[in-house]
Amino acid sequence: MLRIAILLLLTLPVLAADARDEYKRRAAAVTFWDAPAHFKLALWCERKGLTELARSHHEQVLEREPDHRASRRALGYRRAGAEWVRPGAAADTLRQVLKDLESHSIDTRRRAVRTAGRLLTDVTGARVLPPLYRRALEDRDESVRHAAVAALRKPGERGRLRPFLRALYSPSAMTRLHAIDALGRMGDRAAAGPLLRRYRVFSGVRSSGVITTGVQRSFIQDFDVEVG
């Protein structure tokens, strides 16, 4: 409430007498923990052109209800996955994630992969897709690869399979194996046909495998890969 009092002292001298008296009357009726009352007063301030006071009351709302959508949007927040971020904050997060995805620390890469997955629903999503696929296909640590595949998995979006299908033709045997594992974890039966066709005709690779597809998940087991 101290913040509101300071703003009141700075703003009231320039208000018309009737608006000043009306705001004082309305603010006095707002109890400290009453988020709906703060929100209602914020809307009144907006209508009267009291921008700073409106922002202050929206902030008071968020202190009591952190996920209040209308006040978040009024203060310039937007969704980034499951989180609310201010403009500019998403860009800072993106820069840090891109840096952490290349970290030497396995834990840092794993955390960055999970954050990148949340950013996929934001406007920055296109920027994190290539490094996520790189982690899923090339990372030396299995837990990082699996976390990247989990971040990329989106049921019903077949476009997410394409980089893994292309990776089946990689000159690197390790990348091909990681692509097989990733396609199985993506859980889309559309991958079964390309997998079987690829390994029937690929010279230099002997495979014996069982592919079981289901609505939720695909399993690829027992591939024995030799590079000629």
ZIJOKA-V339896 format. One record per residue. N is the residue number from 1. SS is DSSP state (@ for helix, = for strand, . for the rest). Layout:
# ZIJOKA-V339896
n=N ss=SS
n=N ss=SS
This chain:
# ZIJOKA-V339896
n=1 ss=.
n=2 ss=@
n=3 ss=@
n=4 ss=@
n=5 ss=@
n=6 ss=@
n=7 ss=@
n=8 ss=@
n=9 ss=@
n=10 ss=@
n=11 ss=@
n=12 ss=@
n=13 ss=.
n=14 ss=.
n=15 ss=.
n=16 ss=.
n=17 ss=@
n=18 ss=@
n=19 ss=@
n=20 ss=@
n=21 ss=@
n=22 ss=@
n=23 ss=@
n=24 ss=@
n=25 ss=@
n=26 ss=@
n=27 ss=@
n=28 ss=@
n=29 ss=.
n=30 ss=.
n=31 ss=.
n=32 ss=.
n=33 ss=.
n=34 ss=.
n=35 ss=@
n=36 ss=@
n=37 ss=@
n=38 ss=@
n=39 ss=@
n=40 ss=@
n=41 ss=@
n=42 ss=@
n=43 ss=@
n=44 ss=@
n=45 ss=@
n=46 ss=@
n=47 ss=@
n=48 ss=.
n=49 ss=.
n=50 ss=.
n=51 ss=@
n=52 ss=@
n=53 ss=@
n=54 ss=@
n=55 ss=@
n=56 ss=@
n=57 ss=@
n=58 ss=@
n=59 ss=@
n=60 ss=@
n=61 ss=@
n=62 ss=@
n=63 ss=@
n=64 ss=@
n=65 ss=.
n=66 ss=.
n=67 ss=.
n=68 ss=.
n=69 ss=@
n=70 ss=@
n=71 ss=@
n=72 ss=@
n=73 ss=@
n=74 ss=@
n=75 ss=.
n=76 ss=.
n=77 ss==
n=78 ss==
n=79 ss==
n=80 ss==
n=81 ss=.
n=82 ss=.
n=83 ss==
n=84 ss==
n=85 ss==
n=86 ss==
n=87 ss=.
n=88 ss=.
n=89 ss=@
n=90 ss=@
n=91 ss=@
n=92 ss=@
n=93 ss=@
n=94 ss=@
n=95 ss=@
n=96 ss=@
n=97 ss=@
n=98 ss=@
n=99 ss=@
n=100 ss=@
n=101 ss=.
n=102 ss=.
n=103 ss=.
n=104 ss=.
n=105 ss=.
n=106 ss=@
n=107 ss=@
n=108 ss=@
n=109 ss=@
n=110 ss=@
n=111 ss=@
n=112 ss=@
n=113 ss=@
n=114 ss=@
n=115 ss=@
n=116 ss=@
n=117 ss=@
n=118 ss=@
n=119 ss=@
n=120 ss=.
n=121 ss=.
n=122 ss=.
n=123 ss=.
n=124 ss=.
n=125 ss=@
n=126 ss=@
n=127 ss=@
n=128 ss=@
n=129 ss=@
n=130 ss=@
n=131 ss=@
n=132 ss=@
n=133 ss=@
n=134 ss=@
n=135 ss=@
n=136 ss=@
n=137 ss=@
n=138 ss=@
n=139 ss=.
n=140 ss=.
n=141 ss=.
n=142 ss=@
n=143 ss=@
n=144 ss=@
n=145 ss=@
n=146 ss=@
n=147 ss=@
n=148 ss=@
n=149 ss=@
n=150 ss=@
n=151 ss=@
n=152 ss=@
n=153 ss=.
n=154 ss=.
n=155 ss=.
n=156 ss=.
n=157 ss=.
n=158 ss=@
n=159 ss=@
n=160 ss=@
n=161 ss=@
n=162 ss=@
n=163 ss=@
n=164 ss=@
n=165 ss=@
n=166 ss=@
n=167 ss=@
n=168 ss=.
n=169 ss=.
n=170 ss=.
n=171 ss=.
n=172 ss=.
n=173 ss=@
n=174 ss=@
n=175 ss=@
n=176 ss=@
n=177 ss=@
n=178 ss=@
n=179 ss=@
n=180 ss=@
n=181 ss=@
n=182 ss=@
n=183 ss=@
n=184 ss=@
n=185 ss=@
n=186 ss=@
n=187 ss=.
n=188 ss=.
n=189 ss=.
n=190 ss=@
n=191 ss=@
n=192 ss=@
n=193 ss=@
n=194 ss=@
n=195 ss=@
n=196 ss=@
n=197 ss=@
n=198 ss=@
n=199 ss=@
n=200 ss=@
n=201 ss=@
n=202 ss=.
n=203 ss=.
n=204 ss=.
n=205 ss=.
n=206 ss=.
n=207 ss=.
n=208 ss=.
n=209 ss=.
n=210 ss==
n=211 ss==
n=212 ss==
n=213 ss==
n=214 ss=.
n=215 ss=.
n=216 ss=.
n=217 ss=.
n=218 ss==
n=219 ss==
n=220 ss==
n=221 ss==
n=222 ss=.
n=223 ss=.
n=224 ss=.
n=225 ss=.
n=226 ss=.
n=227 ss=.
n=228 ss=.
